[in-house]
Amino acid sequence: MTKLSVNINKIATIRNARGGNTPDVVLAAKKIQEFGGEGITVHPRPDERHIRYADVFAIKPVITTEFNIEGYPSDKFVDLVLKAKPTQVTLVPDAPDAITSNAGWDTKTNKAMLTDLVAKFSEAGVRTSIFVDANVEMVEYAAQTGADRIELYTEPYASGYKADRDAAVKPFIEAAEYARKKGLQVNAGHDLNLENLAFFSESIPFVKEVSIGHWLISDALYYGLEETIKMYKNCLKKASDK
């Protein structure tokens, strides 16, 4: 079954709005894993407006599942990953002032840089994933970097889901199947939620991991964190049972 990695950035956003340490992101990471989450994702940004670089080192000791650090590979970010040694690093082409991730890498243009980064992280024993759009050409060049995985940027799927879910998921199926053919494992994330997750998972059952933050934490305000994690995992379970 596809694993659920929970992005805890939004928990840090709430903490930072008030100051202090409430809610506690370390405790949140522990509870998410206790409640069935199969990974913790963080995406530190240069201005540290949510997850701080210090949080990464505070969270690392409580990880009992998998730890995924994602972000733009600035020198500071690369140094953080090499020191923290998470299970996985996901390379994302965010501008420093980006509100949220909004596009995948141009892996053709950035192939040399990404290849060097993949080699550096792989040598440190960190699994590598490259954030890409559902575009076969971008998947091809991602494979040429030597990365272990890609993460499909799923916002276009989520945006088109209500109008025509079959049309919305089609390019993702094509990109995922091509990735598998090229020896890449596949992750996915961005705007996957309780409405659209099950169909996505049914359509691409070999996805290794989905990383979900904003929607899951928002749903937790209504249903509670433990129940929400169960609900998201149930979407994935229904897909795997078919």
VOVO-809090 format. One record per residue: x, y, z of N, C-alpha, C, O, CB in turn. Coordinates in steps of 0.02 Angstrom, whole numbers, plus 50000, padded with zeros to 5 digits. Glycine has a CB too. Layout:
REM VOVO-809090
XYZXYZXYZXYZXYZ/...
***
This chain:
REM VOVO-809090
500424994050000500005000050000500445006250000500975006350031499525000050061/500225011349965500575017749964500635020550035500155020550073500215022749918/501235022850053501345025650119501115032950122501125036550073502095025150138/500895034850182500675041750195501215045350235501335043650293499995041850232/501525050250205501995054650240501645061250254501365064250208502665055750200/501645063450315501285069450335501765075350339502255075250376500915068450403/501615080550300502005086750302501765091050360501175092850363501955090550233/502215092650405502015096250467502175103750464502185107050516502365093150527/502305106350405502435113550399501885117850430502035122750464502525115350327/501255116050417500705120150440500665120350516500435125350545500045117650411/500875114950548500895115050622501395120250646501275123850694501075108050650/501965120550611502475125550629502235132650614502405137250650503115124150590/501825133450562501545140050545501125142650603501175148550621501125139650481/500715138350631500285140350688500725142250748500605147250781499795134650707/501225138150762501685139650817502015146450808502035150550854502235134250823/502265147750748502635153850736502195160050739502435165550753502985153550669/501545159250725501095164950726501025167850796500895173750805500405162850700/501105163550847501015165750916501675166550953501725170251001500575160750953/502185162950930502815162750968502785157051017502265153851026502935169451004/503335155651050503355150151097503415143451061503685143151006502735150251141/503155138251093503235131551065502585127651063502575121551070503755127651104/502035131251054501375128051049501045129950983500965135950969500935129951110/500855125050943500935117850951501665115650942502055118850905500495114050903/501845110250974502525107650974502615103050914502295097850909502675103851041/503055104950867503135100950806503455094150820503325089350784503545104750755/503865093750871504165087250889503635082450916503605076650896504725088250942/503215085050960502665080950986502185079050929501935073350927502275084651041/502055083650884501625082150826501915076450785501545072050764501525088450783/502555076650772502885071350734502805064650769502675059550737503625072950722/502895064550834502815058350872502105055750867501995049850855503005059450946/501615060250878500915058150878500695055750808500325050850803500475063950901/500915059150756500725057150688500955050050675500585046050646501035061950636/501555048350697501805041550687501425036550731501275030950708502555041250703/501265038550792500875034150836500185032850807499905027450815500805037350906/499915037850772499235037250744499225033650677498695032750647498935044250737/499805031650652499825027750590500165031050531500225027950479499145026150571/500375037350539500755040550485501405036750473501745034750520500895047950502/501565035750410502145031550393502755035550372503235032950345501965026850337/502725042050385503285046350371503125053450392502545055350398503465046050296/503665057350403503605064450419503985068250366504565066750351503875066050491/503655073350338503955077750288504015084750316503555087250349503555077750222/504575087950303504665095050319504955098550258505325095550219505125096050382/504785104850251505035108850194505265115550221504905120450219504475109850139/505885115750248506145122150273506285127050217506565125150165506775121050315/506085133250226506215138450176506695143550205506775143950266505555141750153/507015147550162507545152050185507325156850241507715158350285507795156050128/506695159150238506465163850289506205160350353506015163650401505915168250261/506205153650353505995149650411505305151750436505175151950496506505150250467/504855153250389504195155550409503755149950438503245151350469503845158750350/503955143850428503605138250461504125133650493504365135250548503155134250410/504315128250462504835123950490505505127750491505705130650440504895117350450/505825127650548506485130750554507025125450546506915119550557506565134350622/507605127750527508155123050519508295119350584508455113350583508795126650495/508235122750640508345119450705507825114050718507975109150753508335124650761/507225114950692506695109950701506905103150672506745097950699506035112350669/507255103450615507455097250582507855092850629507745086850633507865098850518/508325095850664508745092050710508375089950773508535084850803509365096050729/507875093850792507465092050850506995086250834506865081950876507055098050874/506745086050772506275080850751506625074250737506365068850751505895083150689/507215074550708507565068550685507585062850737507455057150719508275070250665/507745064250802507795058750850507135055150865507155049450890508065061350914/506555058150850505925054950865505635051250805505095048350809505415060050890/505995051250749505755047850689505835040350697506385037850707506135050350626/505275036850692505285029450694505065026450627505075020450617504815026950750/504875030750581504635028550515505135030950462505685028250457503915031250499/504945035950424505395038950375505385046550382504875049450400505195036850303/505945049650367506005056850372506185059550302506695057650273506555059050425/505755063850276505845066850210505935074350217505495077850243505235065250164/506505076850195506635084050195506595086350123506965083750080507325085850227/506165091150109506105093650040506275101050038506195104650087505405092350013/506505103249980506655110349973507115111749914507345107249880506965112850035/507225118249905507675120449852508395119449875508565121149931507555127949834/508825116649832509505114849853509995120649856510495120649820509765109649808/509855125549898510345130749912510925127649951510865121949975510025136649952/511475131149958512035128549996511835126950067512045121850095512615133549996/511425131250097511205130150166510775123850172510825120050219510825136250193/510335122850122509905117050122510315110650113510205105750149509365117550067/510775110650067511185104750055511575103050118511625097150137511675106049996/511845108050151512215106850213511765103850267511965099350304512535113450239/511145106350271510655103750319510525096350307510545092350354510005107750315/510405094550245510245087550229510845083050244510755077550271510045086950155/511435085250227512025081050238512155080150313512425074950333512635084150205/511985085050353512075084450425511515080350457511645076150501512105091450458/510895081450436510325077950466510245070850441509995066550478509685081850452/510465069550380510425062850350509725059750357509645054650391510945058250381/509225062750326508545059950327508515053650285509005051850251508035065050302/507955050250286507845044550242507865046650169508135043250126507185040950259/507565052450156507475054750087507535062350083507315065950129506785052550060/507835064750030507815071850013507425072549948507555069049900508535074850007/506955077249948506565078749888506765085749864506675090649899505795078349901/507055085949804507295092249777506735095849740506435093049693507905091049730/506595102049762506025105949736506285112649710506695115749742505485107049792/506045114849651506305121049621505955127349646505755131549605506245120649547/505885128149711505535133949738505965140249736506565139949751505325132549810/505665145749717505985152249727505975153749802505545151249838505635157849686/506455157749826506485159149898505835161949928505675160749986507035163949911/505465165849887504855168949912504225165149893503675167849900504805176049886/504285158949869503705155149849503255153749909503495151749962503915148549816/502605154649900502125153149954502085145649963502065143150019501425156049938/502055142049908502045134749909502345132349843502425136249796501315132049920/502495125949838502765123249776502255123949721501665122449731502975115849786/502475126149662501985127349609502205124849540501895126449490501835134649605/502745120949537502975118149474503525113149488503865113449540503225123649425/503615108449441504165103849446504795106549413504775111849381503975097149416/505345102949420505975104949389505945104549313505615100249285506535100649416/506305108949281506505107949211507135103649216507695106249221506635114949172/507045097249214507595092649226508095092449167508665090449176507335085649239/507875094549109508325094849051508825100549060509425099549054507925095848985/508575106449076509005112249085509455111449146510035113549145508585118549093/509185108449199509555107949263509865101049274510035099349331509085109549320/509935097249221510175090349229510855089949263510945085849308510215086949161/511325093949242512005093649271511995095049345512305091449384512475098549235/511645100349366511605102149436511275096549476511515094649530511235108649445/510715094049451510355088849486510765082349491510735078949542509685087449452/511125080849439511545074849440512075075349494512205070549530511875073749372/512385081249500512895082249552512595081549622512895078549666513225089149544/511995084349630511665084049696511465076949713511565074649770511045088549696/511195073349665510995066349676511605062249698511555058349745510675063349613/512165063249664512765059549682512995061149753513195056749791513325061149632/512965067549771513185069749837512745066749892512995064249942513175077349842/512085066949882511635064249933511665056649935511635053649988510915066549919/511715053549877511755046249875512375043749912512345038749947511755043749802/512925047249903513545045449937513465045750013513785042050050514125049949915/513025050350035512895051050107512365046150132512195046150192512665058250122/512105041950087511605036950107510895039550111510475036550144511785034150173/510755045050076510095048150077509745046550011510015047949957510135055750089/509145043750015508755042449954508555049049921508385053849956508125038249971/508575049349855508445055549819507805055249779507655050149747509035057249774/507435060749780506815061249741506805068249709506985073149741506185060149786/506595068549647506575074849610505845076649594505485072549566506985074449545/505645082549613504965085049604504865087049531505205091449505504825091149651/504385083749498504285085049426503545085649409503115083049445504605079449384/503405089049354502735089049326502605082349292503065078549280502645094949276/501975081049276501785074949242501945075649168501505076649126501035073249252/502585075349153502845076549086503375071349072503885071049107503125083849079/503265067249022503715061649008504425063948995504905060749017503465057648948/504505069548959505185072048946505545073849011506135072349019505165078148899/505195077049058505505078849121505665072649162506165072549199505035083549160/505255067549157505395061249191506015058049161506435055349198504795056449185/506085058249096506665055349062507315058349088507785054849104506605056348986/507335064949091507955068249113508055067349189508625067349212507935075649096/507515066649226507585065049298507925058249306508355057349349506895065149334/507725053549264508035046849268508775047149252509175043449281507675042049219/508955051549207509665052149187510105055049242510715054449239509725056349125/509815058149292510205060949348510445055449396510905056549436509805066149386/510135049549392510295044249440509875044349503510015040649550511015044749459/509365048549504508925048949563508575042249575508475038249529508405054549554/508375041149638508005035149656507265035649638506955030749617508085033749730/506995041649647506275042649638506135049349606506565053649602505915042149705/505515050049582505235056549566504645057649613504345052949638505035057049491/504475063949623503835065549655503425069549605503625074849583503935069549722/502845066849587502415070249539502035075849574501735074949626501915065249508/502065081749543501725087749568500985087249548500815088149490502055094349541/500555085949597499865083849581499345089449584498755088049579499665078549629/499555095749591499055101149592498635101349529498025102449534499405107849601/498925100349469498495100449409497965094849410497415095749385498925099749347/498145089149438497655083749445497095085949492496505085149477497985077249472/497275088749549496775090849598496315096249570495715096249582497125093449662/496605100849531496215106349502495715103749450495165106449444496675111449469/495905098649413495465096049361495025090349382494625087849342495875093849304/495085088149444494735082049467493985082549461493665077949435494915080649539/493685087949483492955088449483492665088749413492135085849400492735094549522/493005092049368492745092849300492785086249261492305084349227493135098249262/493355082749266493445076549229494035072849259494605073849239493555077849152/493895068549306494445065349343494855060649299495455059949309494165061449402/494545057549251494915053049206495415057049164495995054949155494435049149160/495195062649137495645066849098496195069849143496775070449122495255072449063/496005071549204496495074649250497055069849269497635071949276496135077049312/496885063549278497395058749301497805055749244498335053049255497065053249340/497555056349182497885052949126498625054549119499025049949113497525054749062/498835061049119499545062449111499965059849169500565058449161499655069849103/499655059149227500025056549285500135049049279500665046449298499645058149350/499645045649252499735038449239500295037449188500725033149198499075035249212/500285041449135500795040749083501495042249111501975038549097500645045549024/501555047549150502205049449178502445044249228503035042449229502165056349212/501995041649270502175036749321502385030149288502885027049309501595035549369/502025028049238502195021849204502865022449167503265017749166501645019849154/502995028349139503635029349106504205029349157504735026449145503635036049067/504075032449215504585032549268504755025449290505345023749298504335036649328/504255021349299504365014449320504765010749267505205006749283503705010849334/504605011949204504975008849149505715010749150506145006749132504665010849082/505855016949172506545019349174506905017649239507475019749250506555026849164/506565013849282506875011649345506795016349403507115015549455507585010649333/506375021349396506235026149450505625023949490505135021549462506125033249422/505665024649556505065023949597504695030649598504985035849583505255021649669/504055030349616503635036349609503315038249675502995034149709503095035049557/503395044649693503025047749748502545052949717502585054249657503515051149800/502105055749757501645060849732501445065449788501435063449847501025057649700/501285071649770501045076249822500865083049795501125085249744501565076949874/500435086349829500195093149822499445093149806499235091049752500585096949767/499055095449855498325096149850497955089449844497375089349824498155100349791/498285083949861497915077649869497515078149933497765080549984498395071449869/496885075749931496455076549990495955070749994495995066049955496095083349987/495495071250042495025065850053494555064749994494275059349986494615067250115/494465069749953494025069149895494365065649836494055061549803493785076049874/494995067249824495315064949762495865059749771496115057049722495605070849727/496055058249833496625053849845496495046649823496915043549791496815053949918/495905044049841495765037049826495795035649751496085030649729495085035049853/495505040049711495505038949638496205039349610496395035349566495045044049603/496605043949635497295044449612497675038049629498045035449587497645050549644/497575035649689497925029649710497685023449672498085019049655497835028549785/497045023049659496785017549618497075017749547497225012449518496005017949614/497175023749521497415024549452498155022949446498385020549394497275031649428/498535024249500499255022949500499425019149564499715022049610499675029649494/499255012749568499325009049631500045007849653500165005949710498975002649625/500525008849608501225007649626501585013749654502185013549664501595005049566/501225019249666501535025049699501785022849768501425019649806501025030949705/502405024549783502705022449846502475026649905502385024049960503455022849840/502375033149893502245037649949501875043849925502035046549872502905039649985/501385045949964501085052549953501275056950012501255054750070500305052049944/501445063049998501615067950050501055073050052500935076550003502315071350037/500725073550109500135077850115500195082050178500315079450233499475073650117/500105088550171500155093050228499565097550237499175096650284500765097150221/499495102450193498985107650203498285104750212497925106550259498985112450143/498085100350167497405097650172497325093250233496805093650267497235093650109/497815089050248497745084550305497715088450371497295086950413498335079550306/498145093250379498145097250441497505101350446497235102250500498755101850445/497255103750389496615107450390496045102850409495625104750450496475110650320/496025096850381495495092050399495545090150473495035088750505495545085850356/496145090050500496235088250570495895093350617495735091650674496985087750587/495795099450594495445104350634494715102350645494405104150696495475111250601/494435098650597493745096550601493665089650632493215088450672493425096550532/494115085050615494025078050634494515075650688494425070250715494115073750574/495015079650703495545077450749496105074150710495995071050658495255072650801/496705074650736497285072250700497285064650691497415062150636497915074350735/497125061050744497135053750739496615051250689496765046950648497015050650808/496005053850693495475051650648495635053550576495495049750530494805054650670/495925059450566496085061750499496605057250466496545055650407496325068950500/497115055350503497615050850476497295044250456497465041350404498185049650528/496845041750497496485035550481496085036350416496075031850375496015033550538/495775042150408495365043350349495795043550285495605040750234494985049950356/496365046750290496815047050231497095040150216497135038150158497385052050243/497285036450268497545029750257496995025150229497135020550190497835026850322/496385026350249495835022350223495735023550148495565018950111495175023950260/495845029650125495825031150052496345026950016496205024249963495945038650039/496935026350044497465022550013497325015050018497485011249972498145024150047/497025012950073496865005850082496325003650032496374998250003496635004450154/495815007850023495285006149975495585005049906495385000549869494745011749973/496055009349889496375008749823496775002249817496754998949766496825014849810/497135000549870497544994449868497134988149869497354982949846498034994449926/496524988649897496074982749901495744981249834495484975749825495544983949954/495744985949788495394984949724495824980749676495604979349619495224991749691/
***
